[in-house]
């Protein structure tokens, strides 16, 4: 944050609640570790406050406010629902939102031991989410593109962290994705950013999905990549069998995108090891494990 931006503290959160939603100001406030674009604070047992931090615009929060109430009723896993809106003020000149808390442990700090159950759960969630989106649904320039249009990002991640002993295999997976046919169906709702910090687990399986700031209408392959990024080894095939809507081209695109996402996780881990801003040391091993799963296929 810059010197002109207020430090986000529990006292600030409480003051903002007192100003705009005083009936909530008496609830316990606890900081939630992690977060980059937004900072999260627990509010009592059932709510959270999502504070815009590094995100340059409020677009992602406003998108969640607009669309999560539309999507949530048909989704089979808990997702955060906005319940109160915090508007920019003199104390805090950015947006903030009070949302329902999704219980569980983020996967980047937990694990999945019930792989088959998690594969079925994720497939069921994505089948429900991937419905045709309305014309006014958001689109994305950063997420959702065909892999051939993501070559620069892939190359940056690849050059930074791809292990020499598997580099050729990773390149082959990516080249296959680039050559795959584009999505030809109608734009469907896509979460867009399914990685270990954006899902929660309990009892050894997936129990919730969070952070819909990247959601858009487009190619479902961006979510199908989660078959390798999130699920344990050996369960991708079961996932695709249960999902039952992905043709060969979609699986190839998804696998290439999973390779790119895995390299991104590895780069974030490397940045964390170097003490760079935004780095996540525990993402490195998660990314490498995901990349190994990608190379094993379905």
N, C-alpha and C positions, 0 to 999 in steps of 0.2 A: 504494500500500500504506500501511497505517497505521504509526505509529511502533512498535507492538507486534509487528509482523510481521517475521520475519527477512528480510534481504536474500538473494535467491537468487544465489549465486555458484558458480563452478566448485568452490571448496573445499567449500562446503556439499554440493553434489551428490556429490562424491567421498566426503565423510564419511558421507553417508547410504548410499551404496553399500557402503562398508566395514562399516557396521553391519548392513545387511540383506541385501546380495548381494555379499559380499567377493570372489567370483571375477570380478566385473566391474569392481572398483574400480581396476584397473591400466590400463584402457583410456583413450585420450585423450578429453578432455572439451572441447567447444567450444560456445559459445553460438550459438544460431540467432536471427537478427534477426526481429523481428515477434512476433506472438502477443500476446494480451490476456488472455483468460480463463485461459490456460495459457502457461507459458514453456517453450520447447524447448531442449534441449541435445543436441548430437551426442555419441554414445558410441561411440568407435571408428569403423569404416567402415560398419557395418551396423545400428547401433542408435541409439535416441534416448531421452532421458528427458523425460517430459512432467510438468511440475511445476504443480500447481494454484496459481494466483496470484489473479486477480481474480474468478474464479467463486466465488460465495458458498457453494456446496455442492459436494460431490464427485460429484453425480449424473451429470454429463456423462462424467467419466472412468469411473465405475462402469458406465455404460451401454456404453461402448466395450469395457470388459473383458468384459462379459457377452455382447455380441452380435457383435462383429467376428469372433471365431473361428467363429461360426455362418455368417456371410455370406461371408467371404473366399473359401472354397473354390469358390464358384460365380461369382465375379466375374472378368471378363477383364482387369482392370487391377490393378496392385499397390495395396494399401491397407495402412495401418499395423496390425500385429498385436501385441497385448499379449503379452509373453513373461515379464515379472516384475512383481510388484506391490510397491509401496512403501507402507507403512502409516504413519499419523500417529505422531509420536514427540515427545519433548521438544525435539529439535533443530529439527524441522519439523512443526508440528501439522496438516498437511494431507496429502492423498493425492498420490502420484506413481506413474508407471507407466513401465516400460521397454518400448519398442515397437520394432518393426522400422522402419528408416529407408526411406522411399520416395524413391529417387533422382530427380533432376530439378530444375528451377528453378520456383519458384512463378510462376504466370501473371501476377501483378501486378508481377513483375520480369522477365518474359519475354514471348514472343509466339508466336502460331500462324501459321505461313506455309503449312502444308499444310491448308487449310481443309476440303477434301472428306474427307481422311483423318480429321481431328479430328471432323468431324460424324458420320462412320460409327462412329468409336471411342466417342464419347460415347453415341450411340444404342445401340450394342451393350452398353455398360456398364449403361445404365439399363434396357434390356430384361431383363438378367440380375438387376439389383437389384430391379426392381419386381415381385417375386413376392408372392403372398398371404402376409401376415404371420400368425404364430400369435396366439392370443388373449392370450397374456401379453406380447406385444410392447409397447414403450412408446408412449404417445400424447403429443401435445404441445399445450399451450394457447397457446404463442407462435407456433409454426410449424404449418402444416397446415390452418389455417382457410380457409373459403371467402373469396374477396376481400371479399364484403359484410361480413364480420366483421372486416376489417382496415382499415376506413375511417379510423379515428383515426390509425393509423400512416401510412397513405398521405397523409392530409391534412397531417400534421406535416412529412413530407419534402417534399411538394409545395409548401407555403407557404414552406419554407425555401430551396429551391434550384431549383425549376422555372423554366427560362428563359421570359421573357415571350413570346418569339416562337413558342414551340411549346407553351405551356401548354394551349391549347385542344385541341390534338391529343393531348397526354398524358392530359388529362381524358377525352377520348372513348375512348381505349384502356381506361382504368380503368373507365369506366361500362359498357363492353361486357363486361368481366370480371365485374363485379358482377351483371350481368343474366344471365350464363350459367348453365346448369343445373349443379347440384352433382354431384360425383363419386358415382356410383351403384353402383360395383363394390365388391368387398371391400377392406378396408384393405390396402395393399401397403407394402412397405418403401420408405422415402423417406430420402435423405440429408438433405434439408431446407435445406442452407446452401451450395449450390454457387455460389461467387463466386471471383474470380480468385486470392485468397490460399489457397483450399482445393483447388486442383488444381495439379498440376505438369506441366511440359512438357519435352520434349527432342526434338531432331531436328525441330523445327517442328510438333509435334503433341502431343496429350494423352498422358501416359505414367503418370499415377497420380492417385488421389483421396485426400485426407487430411481429417482433422478431422470425425469422425462424431459429435461430441458432440450435435448437434441431431437425430440420426436418430429417426424415428418411423414408426408405421404410419398410413397415411392416403391423401390425395389426391396422385397422382403429379405433378400440375400444378406443385407446388412445385419439383420437379426439372426439369420440362420447360422452365421459364423459362430454364434455362441455354442453350437454343438461341440466345437473344439476349444473355444476360449474358456468356457465355464465348466463343462461336464468332464467327469473322469475318463481316463483312457478306456477305450473299448465300448463306449456307450453312444457314439455318434450314429452308428447304424440304426440302433434302436430308436434314437430320436427321430431320424428321418422317416423311419417306418411309421412311427406314431403320427408325425406331422402330416405325412402322406400328400403333400401338395407341391413338393419340390422336384422339378425335372432335373435331368443331368446337367443342363446349363446352369441352373440355379445353384446346384451343389458345387459346381466348379467355381462359380463366382464367390459363393460363401466361403469355400475353402481358401481361396486366394485372399479374401478379405480377412479371414481368420489369421492367415500368415502375417498380414500387415498389422493387425491389431496386436498379435503376439510380439512382434518386433517393437511396437510402440510401448508395450508394457515393459519389455526388456530395457528400452531406452530410458523410461521413467525410473526404472530400478537403478540403472547406471548413474543417472542424475542424482538420485538419492544417495548412492554410495559416495558421490563426490561432494555432497552437501549443497547441491544447487537448488535454487528456489523451485518448489513444486515437485521435487523428486520424491519418489516413494521406494525406499530400499526393498521392501517386501514384495514389490511388483516384479522385480527382476526374476527371481526363481519361478513365480507364477507364469510369467511370460515365456520362459524357456520351456517349462513343462507343457504349456499350451502349444508351443511351436513343435515340440516332439509329437504331440497328438496329431497336429495338422499333417505332419509328414507320414504318419501311419495311415492316413486316409480314413474312410468310414468303416 
